[in-house]
Amino acid sequence: MSSAFRLDRSVVADPALSRQVEALAAAALAADCVSPLNDQAALVLAGRAGGATHLALRRSGRLLGYAQLDDDHSVQLVVDPTWRRQGLGRRLVEAVRQADAAAEFWSFGDLPAARALAAALGLRPVRQLWRLTRSVAGLPPWSAQLPAGCSLRAFQPGDEAALLALNARAFRQHPEQGRWTMADFEARRATAWFDPADLLLAWGDDGRLAGFHWTKRHDAATGEVYVLAVDPDRSGSGLGRALLQAGLAHLAERGVGEVFLYVEGDNGRVVHLYESSGFCVSLRDIRYAAEGKEGT
């Protein structure tokens, strides 16, 4: 690699780097129809979440490649589409592995180039995250009932602790979601897309939070099942399906035409819930790790 290329490493993303990465990610999205960075990476770049190392690969001051290494060994990276197939991705991966031998790499959209690079570097798939999609255009207002002893309302200030406690219980085996803290919630509440009306909470007659469906509107036409959580004590009660249908009807009422969500590919019970509710797999994200290393 020519000495004209420079690799910088930092634990803080300054505003200039953030703007450059946003432009780089936008170029990759335009080329691949898949964003190379997720919501968490965007929050870290915006300074609303910490705990990450930033690696920036430049030539003559121009950002050509970027990798974000989180404290949980998770890596997201992107290379300028006009500079691909020139070894920049390999150089970023090798630099990350030097910094963290336990690093695991996301390939959003399971792109062929990412598969080839992973194979060349001895990385193997250890986790699959599926994107499922369905239309909600013309969906009628929600008319189903919650299980007996539950009522539905939108999020209100003061609900935070109950929501986070339930989130931790519902996702106790999930490598990212189950670790949410108040800071994680506040980072999302501070975003432009947050609307308390989009966060639906089901409360039991005992005063405890039974479940919630956090919906998200990305634009006028597209929405997301951002988080759907049910208290494990209420598993099998039908609450999850009822909350799902309530959230979809809510998004349709707001004018959304298509809704997507992400689910672990090996979670058969949850995949069945979504597929039986009209969702179909539209994309697969793959996480790669070194040979012989278990996925996290």
Phi, psi and omega per residue, in radians:
M1 nan 2.319 -3.092
S2 -1.073 2.562 3.111
S3 -1.174 -0.159 3.101
A4 -1.208 -0.274 3.099
F5 -1.558 2.390 -3.138
R6 -2.210 2.339 3.125
L7 -1.934 2.016 3.124
D8 -1.820 2.548 -3.142
R9 -2.274 2.315 3.141
S10 -2.621 2.875 3.096
V11 -1.880 0.080 3.112
V12 -2.285 2.298 3.063
A13 -1.650 1.827 3.125
D14 -1.276 2.853 -3.087
P15 -0.981 -0.634 -3.135
A16 -1.132 -0.782 3.110
L17 -1.111 -0.721 -3.137
S18 -1.031 -0.779 3.131
R19 -1.114 -0.723 -3.137
Q20 -1.136 -0.712 3.139
V21 -1.174 -0.694 3.099
E22 -1.027 -0.744 3.121
A23 -1.168 -0.699 3.119
L24 -1.123 -0.764 3.125
A25 -1.126 -0.662 3.117
A26 -1.124 -0.673 3.112
A27 -1.155 -0.695 3.110
A28 -1.174 -0.681 3.093
L29 -1.076 -0.743 3.132
A30 -1.120 -0.608 -3.101
A31 -1.383 -0.624 -2.987
D32 -1.911 -0.223 -3.032
C33 1.102 0.372 3.097
V34 -2.458 2.322 3.098
S35 -1.306 2.345 3.135
P36 -1.406 -0.182 -3.100
L37 -2.242 2.482 -3.132
N38 -1.706 -3.034 -3.096
D39 -1.036 -0.724 -3.103
Q40 -1.096 -0.744 3.112
A41 -1.078 -0.682 3.133
A42 -1.142 -0.697 3.112
L43 -1.128 -0.688 3.106
V44 -1.112 -0.778 3.137
L45 -1.109 -0.573 -3.139
A46 -1.416 -0.037 -3.138
G47 1.388 0.241 -3.132
R48 -1.659 -0.096 3.076
A49 -2.595 2.577 -3.084
G50 -2.082 -2.778 3.091
G51 1.323 0.767 -3.127
A52 -2.546 2.655 3.021
T53 -1.900 2.389 -3.096
H54 -1.937 2.241 3.069
L55 -2.044 2.129 -3.069
A56 -2.087 2.148 3.126
L57 -1.814 2.085 -3.045
R58 -2.208 2.746 2.960
R59 -2.413 2.172 -3.102
S60 0.923 0.662 3.097
G61 1.467 -0.157 -3.106
R62 -1.573 2.298 3.123
L63 -1.332 2.075 -3.130
L64 -1.932 -0.365 3.134
G65 -2.706 2.620 -3.100
Y66 -2.566 2.459 3.045
A67 -2.358 2.430 3.092
Q68 -2.062 2.086 -3.119
L69 -1.897 1.991 -3.123
D70 -1.506 2.911 3.134
D71 -1.139 -0.335 3.125
D72 -1.593 0.293 3.101
H73 1.293 0.185 -3.126
S74 -1.519 2.370 -3.076
V75 -2.188 2.379 2.962
Q76 -2.189 2.398 -3.117
L77 -2.519 2.807 -3.124
V78 -2.616 2.500 3.094
V79 -2.164 2.448 3.085
D80 -0.905 2.176 -3.116
P81 -0.977 -0.514 -3.129
T82 -1.397 -0.093 -3.130
W83 -2.093 0.349 3.135
R84 -1.353 2.874 -3.136
R85 1.065 0.547 3.078
Q86 -2.237 0.276 3.046
G87 1.561 0.051 -3.096
L88 -1.228 -0.704 3.111
G89 -1.088 -0.772 3.102
R90 -1.043 -0.743 -3.118
R91 -1.117 -0.700 3.105
L92 -1.132 -0.786 3.141
V93 -1.067 -0.787 -3.133
E94 -1.123 -0.648 3.108
A95 -1.160 -0.701 3.097
V96 -1.106 -0.776 -3.103
R97 -1.164 -0.505 3.036
Q98 -1.196 -0.613 3.140
A99 -1.361 -0.533 -3.083
D100 -2.650 1.799 -3.099
A101 -1.144 -0.327 -3.125
A102 -1.635 0.142 -3.064
A103 -1.052 2.494 3.063
E104 -2.197 2.472 -2.914
F105 -2.017 2.260 3.069
W106 -1.503 2.398 2.950
S107 -2.088 1.728 -3.115
F108 -1.346 2.166 -3.121
G109 1.570 -0.012 3.110
D110 0.861 0.940 -3.079
L111 -1.262 2.505 -3.104
P112 -0.973 -0.704 -3.127
A113 -1.107 -0.655 3.108
A114 -1.186 -0.683 3.100
R115 -1.077 -0.749 -3.121
A116 -1.148 -0.733 3.133
L117 -1.128 -0.755 3.131
A118 -1.048 -0.783 -3.136
A119 -1.106 -0.702 -3.118
A120 -1.157 -0.476 -3.098
L121 -1.771 0.164 3.081
G122 1.283 0.486 3.100
L123 -1.728 2.540 -3.128
R124 -2.227 2.672 3.106
P125 -1.146 2.308 3.104
V126 -2.165 -0.144 -3.109
R127 -2.790 2.515 3.067
Q128 -2.176 2.302 3.045
L129 -2.050 2.085 -3.080
W130 -1.694 2.472 2.982
R131 -1.768 2.157 3.114
L132 -1.981 2.555 -3.042
T133 -2.385 2.574 2.973
R134 -2.677 2.766 3.064
S135 -1.502 2.496 3.018
V136 -2.140 0.172 3.141
A137 -1.042 2.238 3.127
G138 1.368 0.127 3.124
L139 -1.139 2.277 -3.105
P140 -1.258 2.861 3.087
P141 -0.976 2.590 -3.105
W142 -1.145 2.256 -3.134
S143 -2.248 -0.054 -3.132
A144 -1.234 2.980 -3.123
Q145 -1.978 2.544 2.976
L146 -1.292 2.792 3.045
P147 -0.962 2.683 -3.119
A148 -0.929 2.405 3.101
G149 1.522 0.178 3.131
C150 -2.182 2.554 3.061
S151 -2.374 2.695 -3.016
L152 -1.989 2.391 3.001
R153 -2.673 2.912 3.117
A154 -1.386 2.809 3.123
F155 -1.031 2.489 3.053
Q156 -2.322 2.615 3.042
P157 -0.935 2.369 -3.061
G158 1.842 -0.225 3.130
D159 -1.500 -0.097 -2.958
E160 -1.023 -0.863 -3.060
A161 -1.089 -0.738 3.132
A162 -1.136 -0.698 -3.136
L163 -1.123 -0.799 -3.116
L164 -1.177 -0.637 3.115
A165 -1.132 -0.765 3.110
L166 -1.168 -0.714 3.108
N167 -0.993 -0.756 -3.140
A168 -1.132 -0.671 3.126
R169 -1.232 -0.770 -3.075
A170 -1.216 -0.554 -3.080
F171 -2.044 0.617 -3.057
R172 -1.100 -0.379 3.125
Q173 -1.823 0.090 3.140
H174 -1.536 2.283 -3.023
P175 -1.154 -0.408 3.127
E176 -2.028 -0.940 -3.005
Q177 -1.019 -0.692 -3.068
G178 -1.205 -0.193 -3.101
R179 -1.725 0.130 -3.114
W180 -0.984 2.390 3.076
T181 -1.983 3.100 3.078
M182 -1.054 -0.626 3.114
A183 -1.109 -0.660 3.100
D184 -1.122 -0.745 3.125
F185 -1.143 -0.794 -3.112
E186 -1.110 -0.605 3.108
A187 -1.075 -0.661 3.128
R188 -1.349 -0.604 3.098
R189 -1.137 -0.444 -3.111
A190 -1.435 -0.119 -3.120
T191 -1.333 2.825 -3.132
A192 -1.197 -0.446 -3.059
W193 -1.454 -0.251 -3.055
F194 -1.180 2.332 3.060
D195 -2.486 2.084 -3.113
P196 -1.008 -0.455 3.134
A197 -1.184 -0.342 -3.129
D198 -1.533 -0.052 -3.134
L199 -1.901 1.793 -3.027
L200 -1.687 2.223 -3.094
L201 -2.038 2.332 3.063
A202 -1.807 2.092 -3.115
W203 -1.897 2.445 3.071
G204 -1.479 2.802 3.100
D205 -1.086 -0.327 3.123
D206 -1.429 0.033 3.121
G207 1.492 0.029 3.139
R208 -1.689 2.583 3.078
L209 -1.255 2.188 -3.089
A210 -1.669 -0.496 -3.128
G211 3.124 2.946 3.084
F212 -2.666 2.696 3.041
H213 -2.229 1.891 3.112
W214 -1.629 1.873 3.086
T215 -1.647 2.760 -3.104
K216 -2.456 2.305 3.057
R217 -1.766 2.048 -3.133
H218 -1.430 -0.673 3.070
D219 -2.754 -2.973 -3.059
A220 -1.109 -0.412 -3.022
A221 -1.923 -0.248 -2.969
T222 -2.208 2.299 3.100
G223 -2.238 3.023 -3.076
E224 -2.475 2.471 2.872
V225 -1.399 1.595 -2.984
Y226 -1.255 -0.898 3.044
V227 -2.523 2.276 3.023
L228 -2.174 2.031 -3.044
A229 -2.334 2.451 3.101
V230 -2.300 2.420 3.064
D231 -0.978 2.223 -3.138
P232 -0.947 -0.492 3.111
D233 -1.152 -0.315 -3.129
R234 -1.861 0.225 3.107
S235 -1.035 2.356 3.142
G236 1.501 0.031 -3.098
S237 -1.498 -0.193 -3.057
G238 1.592 0.007 -3.107
L239 -1.148 -0.714 -3.124
G240 -1.043 -0.789 3.139
R241 -1.149 -0.711 3.135
A242 -1.118 -0.738 3.112
L243 -1.145 -0.679 3.097
L244 -1.043 -0.856 -3.119
Q245 -1.132 -0.644 3.111
A246 -1.110 -0.739 -3.140
G247 -1.184 -0.689 3.117
L248 -1.122 -0.743 3.105
A249 -1.114 -0.664 3.101
H250 -1.064 -0.796 3.140
L251 -1.145 -0.711 3.105
A252 -1.091 -0.667 3.116
E253 -1.114 -0.516 3.113
R254 -1.426 0.005 3.098
G255 1.700 0.032 3.130
V256 -1.199 2.462 3.139
G257 -1.822 -0.524 -3.110
E258 -2.349 2.466 -3.126
V259 -2.209 2.438 3.061
F260 -2.234 2.942 3.110
L261 -2.733 2.909 3.066
Y262 -2.090 2.456 -3.133
V263 -2.562 2.574 3.074
E264 -1.110 2.261 -3.064
G265 -1.107 -0.417 -3.112
D266 -1.689 0.122 3.129
N267 -1.611 1.406 -3.005
G268 -1.021 -0.677 -3.106
R269 -1.122 -0.774 -3.114
V270 -1.284 -0.685 3.078
V271 -1.011 -0.726 3.121
H272 -1.076 -0.720 3.124
L273 -0.999 -0.823 -3.077
Y274 -1.262 -0.759 -3.127
E275 -1.144 -0.620 3.102
S276 -1.301 -0.142 3.090
S277 -1.814 0.247 3.024
G278 1.729 0.064 3.133
F279 -1.521 2.578 3.075
C280 -2.271 2.558 3.115
V281 -1.153 2.206 3.125
S282 -2.051 -0.282 -3.073
L283 -2.806 2.629 3.071
R284 -2.225 2.254 3.032
D285 -1.791 2.370 -3.072
I286 -2.067 2.384 3.050
R287 -1.901 2.251 -3.073
Y288 -1.916 2.544 3.069
A289 -2.434 2.937 3.135
A290 -1.133 2.642 3.091
E291 -0.952 2.357 3.104
G292 1.506 -0.079 3.133
K293 -1.773 2.301 3.107
E294 -1.297 2.538 3.081
G295 -1.232 2.716 3.108
T296 -2.044 nan nan
